[in-house]
Amino acid sequence: MIPTRLLPVLRALSLTLISLMVLSLGLRGPLGHAQEATKTDFIIEVNKPGNRDVPIAIPKPTGGSAMVDTVWEVVRHDLEMSGYFKVLNPDAFIEPASAGLEPGQFKFEDWDVPDAVVLGKTKVESVGDKVRAEVWVYDVPGRRKLGAKAFTGDPNQARRMGHRIADEIILQVTGEPGIFNTRFAVVTQRSGNKEIALVDVDGEGFTSITQNGSINLQPAWSKDGSKIAFTSYRSGNPDIYIADLARGRTTRLSARPGVNIGAAWHPAGDRLAVTLSSNGSGDTDLFMLEAETGRNLGQLTNASGIDVSPAFSPDGGQVAFASERSGGVQIYVMSASGGDARRVTFNGGHNTDPAWSPKGDKIAYVSRDGVFDVFTVGTDGKGAVRITQGQGDNEDPTWSPDGRYLAFSSTRSGGNHIWMSTADGRHQVQATKGKGGYSNPSWSPRLSW
């Protein structure tokens, strides 16, 4: 006989395509000590972000730190953005304030009342001149701990602490960490000019990279997160620059006559594919430049019409790009050393801005059909999926480092803002807020700063 108190939980599980399946995929060890997976370790697996079907309870952190409210707000917002969870209303929580975080210090039965499937209990407290946070993650129906971890940080890092907690909760529930320790490099018009800036995935943490009062476009992260390449008109011509974030300096990489645009880092970090004016006809082609010196390492394309917007495959062996060579603009793929290219888009006459998934299986791109929309297609040219439709112009797709999400600029809420979508388009949320005109997002790798 199934206890009555468990029926709502079991009903929720059955309605999510068995989205919570027990698999032997490994746990995190207690309070930050990783342990290898064994046959007796288990996690709850959610089939993919976008269902928003896993009820999760996130009670307010204990500990009394002044950071508590900010951390709580960030964690809840991140989990909602992720698309995995239905974050439960705290008004439905009945657990007494005296309950603790660790097993045996609280009653799982208290979390059956709001129908919680996952429980994330946190503590944020001051320890000397630092702040220490703990997160304990539980499977409520299974009456078991999934994992726990502790973090320390500076008192001015409340939002970062919240992002780290949210990522840990996602890791314990899905087996992969969240994406909230990443940032977007964007083009912003907050100052009235198009400048390069950084923002967190939730749109906060604005940091200026350029303040030259000119036009700055197309930021692109290096794979190690230490540099950003971009195009700037600061000297009157579209030239390519590199901002070294660790050293706090910006250098010009390419100032060849005509256009120098669309830099894409090779995964090795030692070279970039760029778009340059190839002759006096106005056509552009792709070239490879050395990252340190800007030295020309070779021309990659030499077809009629423009070739633009290079994007490397995850292993660096291939390049996707947009080309006019067959009439209209289509997406092609070729070897990173140049040579013959194969076409991968066939619907529509204007397909641009390819972005290769970190998983290597798909290419995101923009197609114009009256307005601009984001699509994905398999690298074999099959299985095109429309991500956006009927929601303003949607451009500049960029993948999260785990390949589970896409970000892009969209006019759907008025003005340009960055939106985040699950890779299948089911769950879409606005990242940036307020005024400023955000566009050209480039999603960073996972960062340690």
C-alpha positions as CSV (number, residue, x, y, z in Angstrom):
1,M,0.0,0.0,0.0
2,I,1.5,3.4,-1.0
3,P,1.2,6.0,1.8
4,T,-1.3,8.7,0.9
5,R,1.2,11.5,1.5
6,L,3.3,10.2,-1.4
7,L,0.6,10.1,-4.0
8,P,1.1,13.7,-5.2
9,V,4.8,13.1,-5.6
10,L,4.4,9.9,-7.5
11,R,1.8,11.5,-9.7
12,A,4.2,14.3,-10.6
13,L,6.9,11.8,-11.5
14,S,4.6,9.9,-13.8
15,L,3.6,13.0,-15.7
16,T,7.2,13.9,-16.7
17,L,8.0,11.1,-19.1
18,I,9.7,9.4,-16.2
19,S,12.0,12.5,-16.1
20,L,13.3,11.4,-12.7
21,M,15.1,8.1,-13.4
22,V,17.5,6.5,-10.9
23,L,20.7,5.7,-12.7
24,S,24.2,4.7,-11.5
25,L,26.0,7.8,-12.6
26,G,27.8,9.0,-9.5
27,L,27.5,11.5,-6.6
28,R,29.5,14.4,-5.2
29,G,31.1,13.6,-1.9
30,P,30.1,15.4,1.3
31,L,31.0,19.1,1.5
32,G,33.1,19.4,-1.6
33,H,35.1,16.2,-1.5
34,A,34.5,14.5,-4.8
35,Q,34.3,10.7,-4.8
36,E,34.4,8.3,-7.7
37,A,31.1,6.8,-8.9
38,T,30.4,3.3,-7.8
39,K,27.6,0.9,-8.5
40,T,25.9,2.0,-5.3
41,D,26.0,5.8,-6.2
42,F,22.9,7.3,-7.7
43,I,21.6,10.6,-9.0
44,I,18.2,11.8,-10.1
45,E,18.4,12.3,-13.9
46,V,16.2,14.9,-15.5
47,N,15.8,14.1,-19.2
48,K,16.7,17.6,-20.5
49,P,16.2,21.3,-19.5
50,G,13.0,22.8,-20.7
51,N,10.4,20.7,-19.1
52,R,10.4,22.8,-15.9
53,D,8.8,19.8,-14.3
54,V,10.9,19.0,-11.2
55,P,9.4,20.5,-8.1
56,I,12.2,21.9,-6.0
57,A,12.0,23.6,-2.6
58,I,14.7,26.2,-1.7
59,P,14.0,27.4,1.8
60,K,15.7,30.7,2.8
61,P,19.3,30.1,3.9
62,T,20.1,30.0,7.6
63,G,23.3,31.5,9.1
64,G,22.3,35.1,9.6
65,S,24.7,36.6,7.1
66,A,23.8,39.9,5.5
67,M,24.2,38.1,2.1
68,V,21.3,35.7,2.8
69,D,18.6,37.5,0.9
70,T,20.7,38.2,-2.2
71,V,22.0,34.6,-2.3
72,W,18.5,33.2,-1.9
73,E,17.2,35.5,-4.7
74,V,20.0,34.5,-7.1
75,V,19.7,30.7,-6.4
76,R,15.9,30.7,-7.0
77,H,16.2,32.9,-10.1
78,D,19.0,30.7,-11.6
79,L,17.1,27.5,-11.0
80,E,14.0,29.0,-12.8
81,M,16.2,30.2,-15.7
82,S,17.7,26.7,-16.0
83,G,14.4,25.2,-17.3
84,Y,14.8,22.1,-15.1
85,F,12.7,23.0,-12.1
86,K,9.4,24.3,-10.8
87,V,10.6,26.4,-7.9
88,L,8.0,26.0,-5.2
89,N,6.4,29.0,-3.3
90,P,8.0,29.3,0.1
91,D,4.5,30.2,1.5
92,A,3.7,26.5,1.3
93,F,6.7,25.4,3.5
94,I,5.9,24.2,7.0
95,E,9.4,23.2,8.2
96,P,10.2,25.0,11.5
97,A,13.0,27.5,11.6
98,S,14.9,25.3,14.1
99,A,15.4,22.5,11.5
100,G,19.0,21.9,10.3
101,L,20.6,21.1,7.0
102,E,22.1,17.7,7.6
103,P,20.3,14.3,7.6
104,G,18.5,13.7,10.8
105,Q,18.2,17.4,11.5
106,F,15.0,17.8,9.6
107,K,11.9,15.8,8.6
108,F,11.5,14.7,5.0
109,E,7.7,14.5,5.7
110,D,7.6,18.4,6.0
111,W,8.7,18.5,2.3
112,D,5.9,16.2,1.2
113,V,3.4,18.9,2.0
114,P,4.5,21.3,-0.8
115,D,5.1,18.2,-3.1
116,A,8.8,18.8,-3.3
117,V,10.8,16.2,-5.2
118,V,14.2,18.0,-4.7
119,L,15.2,19.9,-1.6
120,G,18.1,22.4,-1.5
121,K,19.0,23.5,2.0
122,T,21.6,26.2,2.4
123,K,23.5,28.1,5.1
124,V,25.4,31.4,4.6
125,E,27.5,32.7,7.5
126,S,30.4,35.0,8.2
127,V,33.6,33.4,9.2
128,G,36.3,36.0,10.0
129,D,36.6,38.3,7.0
130,K,35.1,35.6,4.7
131,V,31.7,34.2,4.0
132,R,31.1,30.5,4.0
133,A,28.1,28.8,2.3
134,E,26.9,25.3,2.4
135,V,24.4,23.6,0.1
136,W,22.8,20.2,0.9
137,V,20.7,18.6,-1.9
138,Y,18.1,15.9,-1.2
139,D,15.8,13.5,-3.0
140,V,12.6,13.9,-1.0
141,P,10.7,10.8,-2.2
142,G,13.8,8.7,-1.9
143,R,14.6,10.1,1.6
144,R,18.2,10.4,0.7
145,K,21.0,12.9,0.3
146,L,22.2,13.5,-3.2
147,G,25.3,15.5,-2.2
148,A,26.6,18.5,-0.4
149,K,29.3,21.1,-0.8
150,A,30.8,24.2,0.9
151,F,32.1,27.4,-0.6
152,T,34.0,30.4,0.8
153,G,34.1,33.9,-0.7
154,D,34.4,37.6,0.0
155,P,31.5,39.5,1.5
156,N,31.1,41.4,-1.8
157,Q,30.5,38.2,-3.8
158,A,27.0,37.4,-2.8
159,R,25.7,37.0,-6.4
160,R,28.7,34.8,-7.3
161,M,28.0,32.7,-4.2
162,G,24.4,32.2,-5.3
163,H,25.5,31.2,-8.8
164,R,27.9,28.6,-7.4
165,I,25.1,27.1,-5.2
166,A,22.7,26.9,-8.1
167,D,25.3,25.2,-10.3
168,E,25.9,22.7,-7.5
169,I,22.2,21.9,-7.1
170,I,21.9,21.3,-10.9
171,L,25.0,19.1,-10.8
172,Q,23.6,16.9,-8.0
173,V,20.3,16.6,-9.8
174,T,21.4,16.1,-13.4
175,G,25.0,14.9,-13.2
176,E,26.2,18.1,-15.0
177,P,26.9,21.5,-13.4
178,G,24.8,24.5,-14.3
179,I,26.0,27.3,-16.5
180,F,25.9,30.2,-14.1
181,N,29.6,30.5,-13.5
182,T,29.8,31.8,-17.1
183,R,29.4,35.3,-18.6
184,F,28.3,36.9,-21.9
185,A,30.5,39.2,-23.8
186,V,28.1,41.6,-25.5
187,V,27.8,44.7,-27.5
188,T,25.9,47.3,-25.4
189,Q,24.7,50.8,-26.1
190,R,24.3,52.0,-22.5
191,S,26.7,54.8,-23.1
192,G,25.2,55.8,-26.5
193,N,28.0,54.1,-28.4
194,K,28.4,50.4,-29.3
195,E,30.9,49.1,-26.7
196,I,32.0,45.7,-25.5
197,A,31.0,44.6,-22.0
198,L,30.6,41.5,-19.9
199,V,27.4,40.5,-18.1
200,D,26.5,37.5,-16.0
201,V,24.1,34.9,-17.4
202,D,21.3,36.5,-15.3
203,G,22.1,40.0,-16.8
204,E,23.8,41.3,-13.7
205,G,27.5,42.1,-13.0
206,F,28.0,44.6,-15.9
207,T,31.7,45.2,-16.6
208,S,33.0,47.4,-19.4
209,I,35.7,46.1,-21.7
210,T,35.8,49.0,-24.2
211,Q,35.1,52.7,-23.6
212,N,36.5,54.2,-26.7
213,G,33.4,56.0,-27.9
214,S,33.5,54.2,-31.3
215,I,31.7,51.2,-32.8
216,N,32.8,47.9,-31.4
217,L,31.3,44.6,-32.6
218,Q,31.4,40.8,-32.6
219,P,33.1,39.9,-29.3
220,A,34.5,36.3,-29.2
221,W,35.9,34.5,-26.2
222,S,39.1,32.4,-26.3
223,K,38.5,28.9,-25.1
224,D,40.4,29.5,-21.8
225,G,38.3,32.6,-21.0
226,S,41.4,34.9,-20.8
227,K,40.9,36.9,-23.9
228,I,38.2,38.4,-26.1
229,A,38.6,39.2,-29.8
230,F,36.4,41.9,-31.3
231,T,36.1,44.3,-34.2
232,S,36.4,48.1,-33.6
233,Y,36.3,51.2,-35.7
234,R,38.3,53.2,-33.1
235,S,40.9,54.0,-35.7
236,G,38.4,54.7,-38.5
237,N,38.6,51.2,-40.1
238,P,37.0,47.9,-39.0
239,D,40.1,46.3,-37.4
240,I,40.4,43.3,-35.1
241,Y,41.6,43.8,-31.5
242,I,42.2,41.4,-28.6
243,A,41.4,42.3,-25.0
244,D,43.6,40.4,-22.6
245,L,41.4,40.3,-19.5
246,A,44.1,38.9,-17.2
247,R,46.6,41.7,-18.1
248,G,44.0,44.4,-18.5
249,R,45.3,45.5,-21.9
250,T,43.9,45.7,-25.5
251,T,46.1,45.3,-28.6
252,R,45.3,45.5,-32.3
253,L,45.7,42.2,-34.2
254,S,44.8,43.1,-37.7
255,A,44.5,46.4,-39.5
256,R,44.7,45.4,-43.1
257,P,43.1,47.6,-45.8
258,G,39.3,47.0,-46.0
259,V,37.4,44.9,-43.5
260,N,38.9,42.9,-40.6
261,I,35.9,41.3,-38.9
262,G,34.4,38.2,-37.5
263,A,37.3,36.7,-35.5
264,A,36.8,33.1,-34.2
265,W,39.3,31.5,-31.9
266,H,40.7,28.1,-32.7
267,P,40.2,25.8,-29.7
268,A,44.0,25.7,-29.2
269,G,44.0,29.4,-28.7
270,D,47.1,30.1,-30.9
271,R,45.2,31.3,-34.0
272,L,42.0,32.8,-35.2
273,A,39.9,32.5,-38.3
274,V,38.9,36.0,-39.6
275,T,37.1,37.7,-42.5
276,L,39.3,40.0,-44.6
277,S,38.8,41.9,-47.8
278,S,40.5,39.6,-50.3
279,N,40.7,41.9,-53.4
280,G,39.4,45.2,-54.8
281,S,36.1,43.7,-55.8
282,G,34.5,44.0,-52.4
283,D,34.4,40.3,-51.8
284,T,35.6,38.9,-48.5
285,D,37.3,35.6,-47.7
286,L,38.4,33.7,-44.6
287,F,42.0,33.7,-43.4
288,M,43.9,32.2,-40.5
289,L,45.9,34.6,-38.3
290,E,48.4,33.9,-35.6
291,A,46.9,35.0,-32.3
292,E,50.1,36.7,-30.9
293,T,51.3,38.6,-33.9
294,G,48.4,38.7,-36.4
295,R,50.7,37.1,-39.0
296,N,48.8,35.6,-42.0
297,L,48.9,31.8,-41.7
298,G,47.0,31.3,-45.0
299,Q,43.8,31.9,-46.9
300,L,41.0,29.4,-46.3
301,T,38.4,30.4,-49.0
302,N,38.7,31.7,-52.5
303,A,35.2,31.5,-54.1
304,S,33.1,34.1,-55.8
305,G,30.9,36.2,-53.5
306,I,31.5,36.9,-49.9
307,D,32.6,34.3,-47.3
308,V,32.1,35.5,-43.7
309,S,31.4,34.4,-40.1
310,P,33.8,31.5,-39.4
311,A,33.1,29.1,-36.5
312,F,35.3,26.3,-35.5
313,S,34.2,22.7,-34.7
314,P,35.0,21.7,-31.0
315,D,38.0,19.8,-32.1
316,G,39.3,22.6,-34.3
317,G,39.3,20.4,-37.4
318,Q,36.5,22.1,-39.4
319,V,35.1,25.5,-39.9
320,A,31.5,26.5,-40.6
321,F,30.9,29.8,-42.4
322,A,28.4,31.7,-44.4
323,S,28.9,32.1,-48.2
324,E,27.2,33.5,-51.3
325,R,29.0,31.0,-53.6
326,S,25.7,29.2,-54.6
327,G,23.5,32.2,-54.7
328,G,21.8,33.8,-51.7
329,V,23.7,33.2,-48.4
330,Q,24.1,29.6,-47.0
331,I,26.0,27.8,-44.3
332,Y,29.0,25.7,-45.4
333,V,31.5,23.5,-43.6
334,M,35.1,22.9,-44.7
335,S,38.4,21.6,-43.3
336,A,40.1,24.1,-41.0
337,S,43.0,24.0,-43.5
338,G,40.8,25.2,-46.3
339,G,39.7,23.4,-49.5
340,D,36.4,22.1,-50.7
341,A,33.3,23.0,-48.7
342,R,30.0,21.2,-48.3
343,R,26.7,23.0,-47.9
344,V,24.6,22.3,-44.8
345,T,21.6,24.7,-45.1
346,F,19.0,24.3,-47.9
347,N,15.9,26.1,-46.7
348,G,15.6,29.8,-47.3
349,G,17.9,32.1,-49.2
350,H,19.6,34.0,-46.4
351,N,21.3,31.9,-43.7
352,T,24.1,33.4,-41.7
353,D,26.0,33.6,-38.4
354,P,26.8,29.9,-37.8
355,A,27.8,28.8,-34.3
356,W,29.0,25.2,-33.7
357,S,27.7,23.3,-30.7
358,P,30.3,22.3,-28.1
359,K,28.9,18.8,-28.4
360,G,29.9,18.8,-32.1
361,D,26.6,17.6,-33.5
362,K,24.7,20.8,-34.4
363,I,25.3,24.2,-35.9
364,A,23.1,27.1,-34.9
365,Y,22.5,29.8,-37.5
366,V,20.2,32.7,-38.4
367,S,17.7,32.6,-41.2
368,R,15.8,35.5,-42.6
369,D,12.1,35.0,-43.5
370,G,10.7,38.5,-43.3
371,V,12.3,38.6,-39.8
372,F,15.4,37.0,-38.5
373,D,15.1,33.7,-36.5
374,V,17.4,31.2,-35.0
375,F,17.6,27.6,-36.2
376,T,19.8,24.6,-35.6
377,V,20.8,21.9,-38.1
378,G,22.9,18.7,-37.9
379,T,26.4,19.0,-39.2
380,D,25.3,16.6,-42.0
381,G,22.7,19.2,-43.1
382,K,19.8,17.2,-41.7
383,G,17.3,17.8,-38.9
384,A,16.8,21.5,-39.1
385,V,14.9,22.8,-36.0
386,R,13.4,26.3,-35.7
387,I,14.3,27.7,-32.2
388,T,12.4,31.1,-32.5
389,Q,9.3,32.2,-34.4
390,G,7.0,35.1,-34.3
391,Q,8.9,36.9,-31.6
392,G,10.7,39.9,-33.3
393,D,14.1,39.6,-34.7
394,N,16.4,36.9,-33.2
395,E,20.1,36.9,-34.2
396,D,23.7,36.2,-33.1
397,P,23.3,32.7,-31.6
398,T,25.9,31.4,-29.2
399,W,26.1,28.1,-27.3
400,S,26.6,27.5,-23.6
401,P,29.8,25.6,-22.9
402,D,27.9,22.4,-22.2
403,G,25.8,22.7,-25.4
404,R,22.5,22.5,-23.5
405,Y,21.5,26.1,-24.1
406,L,21.6,28.8,-26.8
407,A,21.7,32.6,-26.2
408,F,20.9,35.2,-28.8
409,S,19.8,38.8,-29.2
410,S,16.1,39.4,-29.6
411,T,13.8,42.4,-30.1
412,R,10.7,40.6,-28.7
413,S,10.5,42.6,-25.5
414,G,11.4,46.0,-27.1
415,G,14.9,47.0,-28.0
416,N,17.7,44.4,-28.2
417,H,18.2,42.1,-25.3
418,I,19.9,38.8,-24.7
419,W,17.7,35.8,-24.3
420,M,18.6,32.3,-23.3
421,S,16.9,29.2,-24.7
422,T,17.2,25.4,-24.2
423,A,18.8,23.8,-27.2
424,D,15.4,22.6,-28.5
425,G,13.8,26.0,-28.0
426,R,11.1,24.9,-25.5
427,H,12.2,27.1,-22.6
428,Q,13.2,30.7,-23.4
429,V,14.0,33.4,-20.8
430,Q,15.2,37.0,-21.0
431,A,18.7,37.4,-19.5
432,T,19.5,41.2,-19.8
433,K,17.2,43.8,-18.5
434,G,16.6,47.5,-18.5
435,K,18.0,49.9,-21.1
436,G,21.2,49.5,-23.0
437,G,20.5,47.6,-26.3
438,Y,22.4,44.3,-25.8
439,S,23.4,42.3,-28.9
440,N,26.2,40.1,-30.4
441,P,26.4,37.8,-27.3
442,S,29.4,35.4,-27.0
443,W,29.1,32.8,-24.3
444,S,32.2,32.3,-22.2
445,P,33.7,29.0,-21.1
446,R,33.3,28.1,-17.5
447,L,35.2,30.7,-15.5
448,S,37.1,30.6,-12.2
449,W,36.9,34.3,-11.6
